[in-house]
Amino acid sequence: MNLFQQYEHDRVQHATRRHFLNRCGVGLGAMWLASQGRSWGSSEGGVLAKDPTNPLAPDMPMFAAKAKRVIYLHMAGSPSQLELFDYKPELVKLDGKDCPQEFLAGKQFAFIQGVPKMLSSVFPFHQAGKSGQWITDRLPNIETMIDELCIVKSMYTTQFNHAPAQLMMHTGEQRLGLPSMGAWATYGLGSENANLPGFMVLTSGGNNPDAGKSVWGSGYLPSIYQGVQCRSKGDPVLFLANPDGVSGSMRRRTLDAISLINSKIEKDVGDPETLTRIAQYEMAYRMQIHASDAFDIRQEPAAIHEMYGTKPGQESFANNCLLARRLAERGVRFIQLFDWGWDSHGTDAGTDLRKGFVNKCNSIDKPIAALLKDLKQRGLLEETLVIWGGEFGRTPMRENRGGVEMPFVGRDHHPSAFTMWMAGGGAKGGFSYGETDPIGYEVMKDKVSVHDFHATVLRLLGFDHEKFTYPFQGAHQRFTNITQPGTKVIKDLIA
């Protein structure tokens, strides 16, 4: 009798009433879930049945959809919509005048105190493309792709501080512990590449988002669906290479032994996370070959590097945009790019709208335009939904602190109005939706909540946001929040 046979013999011999009820409870729970399960698209919704031994196997959505994957470009800190896409000529007339009291009374700001001055756009706007959409002169390369953009100017949120607003934007709630958009998408669709994670994350700007790694977490979904943070310099994933003295065959034998132990534990305890652990070990083994290849942008021709502005070996937003295209064409389901440094308060040169903001625009303009062009020329844009935006907007008044005007030009956090855009993946290109008031302070027409935006993204991926659920704490939880009434798909954004 070998070690594992002895283990199984002892386990059966010493099974107690508690062990039996534990095992039985898991079985009854599984039977109940199976009885509650519905096929996608049914009138009642239900639980998505997953193969526990292959949780990332590709799945069909509820109904036909153009978007097969997502590239989400999040500008952490929130760029000013009034300097980029939301043209407000009325602000020019008010520039430098005291902000009317009606815009201050009862409102929450991060730093504004006293009576701030109104602030017109620092940069000129013009209309561009066949669609004639308004755009700043700060984004000349993105301007060439403006007829691909579906610009939503009427976004609003309930949060005005970075961390909770980022959580709201990515998980649908301002509190910790909920699945991110990428986790939901990967749970619903699986992955088209068995050798890479279904959800991959790239960061630039020197820092992670204020909300930390929770914005790409899996929450109560199995951990196999959480985002895997990668690097654009060095090994794409830490500890991907074998340690010194460990050969590939030795690693394989080690994984086989670990898998056998985990399988025994899963059989004994019935914890689905044990199967997830097995799948993750196997994924890590396969990634040793395939991830290194996917992240090697040196394979790209010189013309591509020129188009993106990439420099192999450096950490940059441009490199991450090129990596996003390489991951998309390899079947990764959700690719999340976080670019830190957009908090344009104007407290120093780095956050001044005339200096730091200009540098940030320069760092994203060429690579984003290149990403859209590259996806389009490869036939991938039609089935890839590209999303751009921050976590909230910026105020139409100039920031002050303690009632004192700042020496640099900046704007405070503003949850009541901000801009996001989508391209490809079934979004309506060359289209502008929603409208803010003449100074960009409040949404005046076609309001879009964060939950509305999420519902629309799910629709583009082929899911009914009310039926796309996961059982947790006695309820069928959903991305668009079961306690938030009135959430709707914005059908006008869909081509």
C-alpha positions in Angstrom: 0.0 0.0 0.0 1.6 3.3 -1.1 1.3 6.7 0.6 -1.8 7.8 -1.1 -3.6 4.5 -0.8 -2.9 4.6 3.0 -4.2 8.2 3.1 -7.5 7.1 1.4 -7.8 4.1 3.7 -7.3 6.2 6.8 -9.8 8.9 5.6 -12.6 6.3 5.1 -11.8 4.5 8.4 -12.0 7.8 10.4 -14.9 9.5 8.7 -17.1 11.1 11.3 -20.7 12.3 11.2 -19.4 15.8 10.7 -17.3 14.7 7.7 -20.3 12.9 6.2 -22.6 15.9 6.6 -20.0 18.1 5.1 -19.6 15.9 2.1 -23.3 15.4 1.8 -24.0 19.1 2.1 -21.7 19.8 -0.8 -23.4 17.2 -2.8 -26.9 18.5 -2.0 -25.7 22.0 -2.8 -24.4 20.9 -6.1 -27.7 19.2 -6.9 -29.6 22.3 -5.9 -27.5 24.5 -8.1 -27.9 22.1 -11.0 -31.7 22.1 -10.5 -31.7 25.9 -10.5 -29.5 26.2 -13.5 -30.9 27.5 -16.8 -29.4 27.8 -20.2 -28.3 31.3 -21.1 -31.2 33.4 -22.5 -34.0 31.7 -20.6 -36.7 33.8 -19.2 -35.7 33.2 -15.6 -31.9 33.4 -15.7 -29.9 31.1 -13.5 -26.5 29.7 -12.8 -23.8 29.1 -15.5 -22.7 25.5 -15.3 -18.9 25.3 -15.5 -16.5 22.4 -15.9 -14.6 22.6 -12.6 -11.6 20.9 -14.1 -11.5 23.5 -16.9 -13.1 26.7 -15.6 -11.6 28.9 -18.4 -13.0 26.8 -21.3 -14.6 29.1 -23.8 -18.4 29.5 -23.4 -21.1 30.9 -25.5 -22.8 34.1 -24.4 -26.6 34.4 -23.9 -27.1 35.7 -27.4 -25.1 36.6 -30.5 -22.8 39.6 -30.0 -20.0 41.3 -31.9 -17.7 41.9 -29.0 -15.6 38.8 -28.2 -13.1 40.6 -25.9 -12.5 43.9 -24.1 -9.5 46.2 -23.9 -10.2 48.7 -21.1 -7.9 51.7 -20.9 -8.5 53.3 -17.5 -6.9 56.7 -16.9 -6.4 56.5 -13.1 -7.0 59.9 -11.4 -9.5 61.0 -14.1 -8.6 63.3 -17.0 -10.6 66.5 -17.4 -13.4 66.1 -19.9 -13.5 69.9 -20.3 -10.0 69.8 -21.8 -10.6 66.8 -24.1 -14.1 66.0 -25.4 -16.7 68.2 -23.7 -16.6 71.6 -25.5 -18.1 74.4 -23.5 -17.8 77.9 -25.1 -20.0 79.4 -22.4 -17.1 78.8 -19.9 -15.0 81.2 -21.9 -17.3 84.1 -21.0 -17.2 83.1 -17.3 -13.5 82.5 -17.1 -11.9 84.1 -14.0 -15.3 85.1 -12.5 -16.4 83.9 -9.1 -18.3 80.7 -9.2 -22.1 81.2 -8.5 -23.2 80.1 -5.1 -25.8 77.8 -6.6 -23.0 75.5 -7.8 -21.4 75.3 -4.4 -24.2 75.1 -1.8 -24.7 71.5 -0.5 -22.1 70.0 -2.8 -19.2 67.8 -1.9 -15.7 68.5 -3.2 -12.4 66.9 -2.5 -10.5 70.2 -1.9 -12.5 73.3 -3.1 -13.2 75.7 -0.3 -14.6 79.2 -0.2 -15.5 80.7 -3.6 -13.4 79.4 -6.5 -13.0 81.0 -9.9 -14.6 79.6 -13.1 -12.1 78.1 -15.5 -12.6 77.8 -19.3 -10.9 75.1 -21.2 -7.1 75.6 -21.3 -6.9 74.3 -24.8 -8.8 75.1 -28.1 -11.4 72.7 -29.5 -12.5 72.0 -33.0 -14.8 69.6 -34.9 -13.2 66.6 -36.6 -13.9 63.6 -38.9 -17.0 63.0 -40.9 -19.0 62.8 -37.7 -17.9 66.4 -36.8 -17.4 65.5 -33.1 -15.7 68.0 -30.9 -12.1 67.3 -29.7 -9.2 69.1 -28.1 -6.0 69.9 -29.9 -4.2 67.8 -27.3 -5.1 64.5 -29.1 -4.1 64.9 -32.7 -3.5 61.2 -33.3 -6.7 60.0 -31.6 -8.5 62.6 -33.7 -7.6 60.6 -36.8 -9.7 57.8 -35.4 -12.6 59.9 -34.1 -15.1 58.3 -36.5 -14.5 55.0 -34.6 -15.4 56.6 -31.2 -18.7 56.4 -29.4 -18.3 59.3 -27.0 -20.5 59.3 -23.9 -20.6 62.8 -22.4 -23.3 62.2 -19.8 -21.7 59.8 -17.4 -22.2 60.4 -13.7 -21.2 58.5 -10.5 -22.0 58.7 -6.8 -18.4 58.8 -5.6 -16.0 61.7 -5.6 -12.8 60.2 -4.1 -10.5 58.1 -6.2 -10.5 54.7 -4.5 -14.3 54.3 -4.0 -14.9 55.8 -7.4 -12.5 53.3 -9.1 -14.2 50.5 -7.2 -17.6 51.7 -8.4 -16.3 52.0 -12.0 -14.8 48.5 -12.1 -17.0 46.5 -9.7 -20.3 48.4 -9.6 -20.0 49.2 -5.9 -17.7 51.5 -3.8 -17.0 48.8 -1.3 -14.3 46.1 -1.4 -14.9 42.4 -2.1 -16.9 42.4 -5.3 -15.9 40.9 -8.7 -14.5 43.3 -11.3 -15.8 43.8 -14.8 -12.9 41.7 -16.2 -13.7 38.8 -13.8 -17.4 38.9 -14.8 -16.5 38.8 -18.5 -14.1 36.0 -18.0 -16.5 34.0 -15.9 -19.2 34.4 -18.6 -17.1 33.8 -21.7 -14.1 31.8 -20.5 -10.9 32.2 -22.5 -10.0 31.5 -26.1 -6.4 30.6 -25.2 -5.8 27.7 -22.8 -2.1 28.8 -22.3 -2.8 32.3 -21.0 -5.0 33.7 -18.3 -8.4 35.0 -19.5 -8.0 38.3 -17.7 -4.6 40.2 -17.8 -3.7 43.5 -16.3 -0.9 46.0 -17.3 -0.1 49.2 -15.4 1.9 52.3 -16.2 2.6 55.7 -14.7 4.6 54.4 -11.8 1.8 53.4 -9.4 -1.2 51.0 -9.2 -4.7 52.6 -9.0 -5.7 54.1 -5.6 -8.2 51.2 -5.0 -5.3 48.8 -5.4 -5.6 45.3 -6.9 -9.2 45.1 -5.9 -10.2 46.7 -9.2 -9.1 43.5 -11.0 -10.1 41.1 -8.3 -12.6 38.2 -8.6 -14.5 39.0 -5.3 -16.9 36.1 -4.6 -16.3 34.5 -8.1 -13.8 31.7 -8.2 -10.2 33.1 -8.1 -9.4 31.7 -11.5 -11.3 34.7 -12.9 -9.3 37.4 -11.2 -6.9 39.5 -13.3 -3.3 38.5 -13.5 -1.0 41.6 -13.3 1.8 41.5 -15.8 4.9 43.6 -16.4 6.0 45.2 -19.6 9.7 44.8 -18.6 11.5 41.7 -17.6 9.6 38.5 -16.9 5.9 39.3 -17.7 4.8 37.5 -14.6 7.0 37.3 -11.4 8.5 33.9 -10.7 7.5 32.6 -14.2 11.0 31.1 -14.8 12.1 28.0 -12.9 14.5 28.7 -9.9 18.1 27.9 -10.4 18.7 24.1 -10.2 15.1 23.2 -11.1 14.6 21.7 -14.6 11.5 21.6 -16.6 11.0 17.9 -16.0 11.5 18.3 -12.2 8.9 21.1 -12.2 6.5 18.8 -14.1 6.9 16.0 -11.6 6.4 18.5 -8.7 3.2 19.8 -10.2 1.9 16.2 -10.8 2.5 15.4 -7.1 0.8 18.7 -6.0 -2.1 18.0 -8.3 -2.6 14.5 -6.9 -2.6 15.9 -3.3 -5.0 18.6 -4.2 -7.3 16.2 -6.0 -7.4 14.0 -2.8 -8.2 17.1 -0.8 -11.0 18.2 -3.2 -12.5 14.7 -3.0 -12.4 14.8 0.8 -13.6 18.4 1.3 -15.5 19.3 -1.8 -14.1 22.8 -2.0 -14.2 24.1 -5.6 -11.3 26.5 -4.9 -9.1 23.4 -4.7 -9.9 22.6 -8.3 -9.2 26.2 -9.1 -5.8 25.9 -7.5 -5.0 22.8 -9.7 -6.1 24.8 -12.8 -3.9 27.7 -11.8 -0.8 25.6 -11.3 -1.3 24.0 -14.7 -1.8 27.5 -16.3 1.4 28.7 -14.7 3.3 25.8 -16.2 1.9 26.5 -19.7 2.6 30.2 -19.3 6.3 29.6 -19.0 6.5 29.2 -22.8 3.5 31.1 -24.1 3.5 34.2 -21.9 7.1 35.0 -22.7 6.4 34.8 -26.4 3.3 37.0 -26.1 5.2 39.7 -24.2 8.2 39.8 -26.5 7.4 43.0 -28.5 10.9 42.8 -30.0 9.3 40.4 -32.5 7.3 43.3 -34.0 8.6 45.1 -37.1 10.1 48.6 -37.0 7.0 50.1 -38.6 4.8 48.9 -35.7 7.2 50.3 -33.1 7.1 53.6 -34.9 3.3 53.7 -35.1 2.9 53.0 -31.3 6.0 54.9 -30.1 7.2 51.8 -28.3 10.7 51.1 -26.9 11.3 47.4 -26.0 12.7 47.0 -22.5 11.0 50.0 -21.0 7.9 50.3 -19.0 5.4 52.6 -20.7 1.8 53.0 -21.7 2.8 52.7 -25.3 4.4 49.3 -24.7 1.3 48.2 -22.9 -1.0 49.2 -25.8 1.1 47.1 -28.1 1.0 44.2 -25.6 -2.8 44.6 -25.4 -3.0 44.0 -29.2 -0.7 41.0 -28.9 -2.8 39.5 -26.1 -6.1 40.2 -27.9 -5.0 38.4 -31.0 -3.9 35.5 -28.9 -7.5 35.1 -27.4 -7.1 36.8 -24.0 -10.7 37.7 -23.1 -10.2 40.9 -21.0 -7.1 43.1 -21.1 -7.0 45.9 -18.6 -4.6 48.9 -18.9 -4.3 51.2 -15.9 -2.3 54.5 -16.5 -1.7 56.4 -13.3 -1.1 60.2 -13.0 -4.3 61.9 -14.3 -5.3 63.7 -11.0 -5.1 67.2 -12.4 -5.4 69.3 -9.3 -2.8 71.8 -10.3 -1.0 71.8 -7.0 2.4 71.5 -8.8 3.8 71.3 -12.3 3.1 67.6 -12.5 -0.6 68.1 -12.1 -0.9 71.5 -13.8 -3.3 71.4 -16.7 -0.8 73.3 -18.8 2.2 71.1 -18.0 1.6 67.7 -16.4 -1.7 67.2 -18.1 -0.1 68.0 -21.5 2.6 65.4 -20.8 0.0 62.8 -20.0 -1.9 63.5 -23.2 1.3 63.2 -25.2 2.0 59.8 -23.6 -1.4 58.3 -24.6 -2.3 60.0 -27.8 -0.1 58.1 -30.3 -0.3 54.6 -28.7 -4.1 54.7 -28.4 -4.5 55.8 -32.0 -2.1 53.1 -33.0 -4.0 50.5 -31.1 -7.2 51.3 -32.8 -5.6 51.4 -36.2 -3.7 48.2 -35.6 -6.8 46.3 -34.4 -8.8 47.6 -37.4 -6.1 46.7 -40.0 -6.0 43.2 -38.6 -9.7 42.7 -38.6 -9.9 42.7 -34.8 -11.6 46.0 -34.0 -15.1 44.7 -35.0 -14.9 42.0 -32.3 -12.8 43.9 -29.7 -14.5 46.5 -27.5 -12.1 49.2 -26.5 -13.1 51.3 -23.5 -11.5 54.6 -22.4 -12.1 56.8 -19.3 -11.5 57.6 -15.7 -13.5 57.2 -12.5 -15.2 60.6 -12.4 -14.9 64.1 -14.0 -13.4 67.4 -13.2 -15.1 70.7 -12.1 -15.7 73.6 -14.3 -14.3 75.9 -11.6 -10.6 76.3 -10.8 -9.4 74.5 -7.7 -8.5 76.4 -4.6 -7.5 75.1 -1.1 -8.4 76.9 2.0 -10.1 79.5 -0.2 -6.7 80.4 -1.7 -6.2 80.2 -5.5 -3.5 77.7 -6.4 -0.4 78.9 -8.3 -0.9 76.2 -10.9 -4.1 75.6 -12.9 -6.2 72.6 -12.0 -9.7 71.2 -11.4 -11.2 69.3 -8.5 -12.9 65.9 -8.5 -16.4 66.0 -9.9 -18.9 63.0 -9.9 -21.8 64.8 -11.5 -20.5 64.8 -15.1 -17.7 63.0 -17.0 -16.9 61.5 -20.4 -16.0 58.0 -21.5 -15.7 56.5 -25.0 -15.9 53.1 -26.6 -14.7 51.9 -30.0 -15.3 48.7 -32.0 -17.0 45.6 -30.6 -20.5 46.7 -31.7 -20.3 50.3 -30.3 -21.7 53.0 -32.6 -18.7 54.7 -34.1 -18.7 58.4 -34.9 -21.4 59.1 -32.4 -21.7 61.4 -29.4 -24.3 60.6 -26.7 -25.6 62.8 -23.9 -25.1 66.4 -23.0 -24.0 68.4 -20.0 -25.3 71.9 -19.2 -23.6 75.0 -20.8 -20.7 75.0 -18.2 -20.3 71.2 -17.9 -21.4 71.0 -14.3 -24.5 68.7 -14.5 -25.8 66.2 -17.1 -28.6 67.9 -18.9 -29.7 65.2 -21.4 -29.5 61.3 -21.5 -27.9 60.6 -18.1 -25.8 57.4 -18.0 -25.0 55.9 -14.6 -22.1 53.6 -14.0 -24.5 50.7 -13.8 -26.1 51.7 -17.1 -22.6 51.7 -18.7 -21.9 48.3 -17.2 -25.2 46.9 -18.5 -24.4 48.2 -22.0 -20.9 46.6 -22.0 -22.5 43.3 -20.9 -25.0 43.6 -23.7 -22.2 44.2 -26.3 -20.6 41.0 -24.9 -23.9 39.1 -25.4 -25.3 39.1 -21.8 -28.6 40.2 -20.3 -27.3 42.1 -17.2 -30.4 41.0 -15.2 -30.0 37.3 -15.9 -26.2 37.1 -15.9 -25.7 36.1 -12.2 -23.7 34.1 -9.7 -25.1 32.5 -6.5 -23.6 34.1 -3.4 -25.0 34.7 0.1 -28.5 33.3 -0.8 -29.0 35.5 -3.8 -28.2 35.5 -7.5 -25.7 38.4 -7.5 -25.1 40.4 -10.6 -22.6 43.0 -11.9 -25.2 45.7 -12.2 -26.2 45.4 -8.5 -29.4 43.7 -7.5 -30.2 46.6 -5.1 -30.0 49.3 -7.8 -33.4 49.8 -9.5 -33.8 51.3 -12.9 -30.5 50.1 -14.5 -30.8 50.0 -18.2 -28.9 49.2 -21.4 -28.2 52.4 -23.4 -29.4 51.0 -26.8 -28.4 54.1 -28.7 -24.7 53.3 -28.1 -25.0 50.0 -29.9 -24.5 49.9 -33.7 
